[in-house]
């Protein structure tokens, strides 16, 4: 039995460099956030840290502050 995964449903995992660039922060900041358990969710793939883009975007949404109702 062969399982086929629709490539449209798969999205490349983010490397720390890519995620840092996306968020506009130094890569060392992501390292510190991982240590402090403060930033976006991440996983180790072997020895490599990777991020799922939906997790990064969810975390970023949670960081949004205030705004005023008109």
FENVEN-V459368 format. One line per field, one symbol per residue. phi: phi as a letter, one per 30 degrees, with the letter a starting at -180 (. if undefined). psi: psi as a letter, one per 40 degrees, with the letter a starting at -180 (. if undefined). Layout:
phi: ???
psi: ???
//
This chain:
phi: .ccccddddcbedddeeddddddibdedddddddddhccddbbcciccdbbdedddddddedddchjcdd
psi: hhhhhhddeihiihidddddddefiidddddddddefdaiiiihgbehhiihdddddddddeehibiih.
//
